[in-house]
Amino acid sequence: MGKPRILVADDEEDIVTTLRFGLEQEGYEVFTASPDAILLDVMMPKENGYRVARKIRDREQFDHAGTRVPIILLTARNLTYDPESEEKVMEFSQADLMIYKPFDLDELMQRVRAFLEN
């Protein structure tokens, strides 16, 4: 197995630089991002996308009042589509949109573009 990979996503360049330096010194492969939008898978190995989205929203409220990065959740859980449960999930995660897999790539691109143009 190669080096463990770590994604550092932060809008403050100083923090990204510091973390990258420290993590690379420890032998990690580091990727960085300062996103204008986030496409987030719901089903991930260690944490689900709903909780990750909520953590992002909580941090935005704490760190940067008024800043809101659009979050689009991607999920394969459309076999039992239930508008009421989707509403609860969206309320909890505070994500902006949920797209079900398999998705139409052109439609997804239109939706991303709409968020970035606003």
C-alpha positions as CSV (number, residue, x, y, z in Angstrom):
1,M,0.0,0.0,0.0
2,G,1.2,3.5,-0.8
3,K,1.2,6.6,1.3
4,P,-2.0,7.3,3.1
5,R,-3.9,10.2,1.3
6,I,-5.4,13.1,3.1
7,L,-7.6,15.9,1.7
8,V,-7.3,19.2,3.4
9,A,-10.3,21.5,2.5
10,D,-10.2,25.0,3.9
11,D,-10.7,28.5,2.6
12,E,-7.8,29.9,4.6
13,E,-4.5,29.6,2.7
14,D,-2.4,29.8,5.8
15,I,-4.1,26.8,7.4
16,V,-3.9,24.8,4.2
17,T,-0.1,25.6,3.9
18,T,0.5,24.7,7.5
19,L,-1.4,21.4,7.4
20,R,0.1,20.4,4.1
21,F,3.6,21.0,5.5
22,G,3.0,19.1,8.7
23,L,1.2,16.1,7.0
24,E,3.8,15.8,4.3
25,Q,6.6,15.8,6.9
26,E,4.8,12.8,8.5
27,G,4.8,11.0,5.1
28,Y,1.2,11.5,4.0
29,E,0.2,12.4,0.4
30,V,-1.8,15.6,0.7
31,F,-4.4,17.1,-1.6
32,T,-5.8,20.5,-1.0
33,A,-9.0,22.3,-1.9
34,S,-10.7,25.6,-1.3
35,P,-14.1,24.7,-2.8
36,D,-16.8,26.9,-4.3
37,A,-19.2,24.0,-4.2
38,I,-19.0,20.5,-2.7
39,L,-20.4,17.3,-4.2
40,L,-20.5,14.8,-1.3
41,D,-21.2,11.1,-1.5
42,V,-23.7,10.0,1.3
43,M,-22.3,6.5,1.8
44,M,-18.6,6.7,2.7
45,P,-16.5,4.2,4.7
46,K,-15.9,6.2,7.9
47,E,-18.5,8.9,8.0
48,N,-21.7,9.5,6.1
49,G,-22.2,12.5,3.9
50,Y,-25.1,13.8,6.0
51,R,-22.9,14.3,9.0
52,V,-20.0,15.7,7.0
53,A,-22.4,18.3,5.4
54,R,-23.7,19.2,8.9
55,K,-20.1,19.6,10.2
56,I,-19.3,21.9,7.3
57,R,-22.4,24.0,7.9
58,D,-21.7,24.2,11.7
59,R,-18.1,25.4,11.0
60,E,-19.3,27.9,8.4
61,Q,-21.7,29.4,11.0
62,F,-18.9,29.5,13.6
63,D,-16.0,30.7,11.4
64,H,-17.4,32.7,8.6
65,A,-20.8,34.3,9.1
66,G,-22.5,34.8,5.8
67,T,-20.3,32.3,3.8
68,R,-22.2,29.3,2.5
69,V,-20.6,26.8,0.1
70,P,-23.3,24.9,-1.8
71,I,-23.4,21.2,-0.9
72,I,-24.9,18.7,-3.2
73,L,-25.3,15.2,-1.7
74,L,-25.0,12.2,-4.1
75,T,-26.8,9.0,-3.0
76,A,-27.7,5.6,-4.4
77,R,-30.6,5.4,-1.9
78,N,-33.4,6.1,-4.4
79,L,-35.1,2.7,-4.3
80,T,-37.2,3.7,-1.3
81,Y,-37.7,7.4,-2.2
82,D,-39.7,9.1,0.6
83,P,-40.2,12.8,0.3
84,E,-40.7,13.1,4.1
85,S,-37.5,11.3,5.0
86,E,-35.6,13.3,2.4
87,E,-36.9,16.5,3.9
88,K,-35.6,15.4,7.3
89,V,-32.2,14.4,5.9
90,M,-31.9,17.8,4.2
91,E,-32.9,19.6,7.3
92,F,-30.4,17.7,9.4
93,S,-27.5,18.0,6.9
94,Q,-28.3,21.5,5.8
95,A,-27.2,20.4,2.3
96,D,-28.7,22.4,-0.7
97,L,-29.6,19.5,-3.0
98,M,-29.7,15.7,-3.1
99,I,-29.1,13.9,-6.4
100,Y,-29.8,10.3,-6.8
101,K,-27.5,7.8,-8.5
102,P,-27.4,6.9,-11.3
103,F,-27.7,10.5,-12.3
104,D,-27.7,12.2,-15.7
105,L,-24.4,14.0,-16.0
106,D,-25.7,16.9,-18.0
107,E,-28.4,17.5,-15.4
108,L,-25.9,17.4,-12.6
109,M,-23.7,19.9,-14.5
110,Q,-26.6,22.3,-15.0
111,R,-27.4,22.2,-11.3
112,V,-23.8,22.8,-10.3
113,R,-23.6,25.7,-12.7
114,A,-26.8,27.2,-11.3
115,F,-25.3,27.2,-7.8
116,L,-22.0,28.7,-8.9
117,E,-23.7,31.5,-10.9
118,N,-25.8,32.7,-8.0
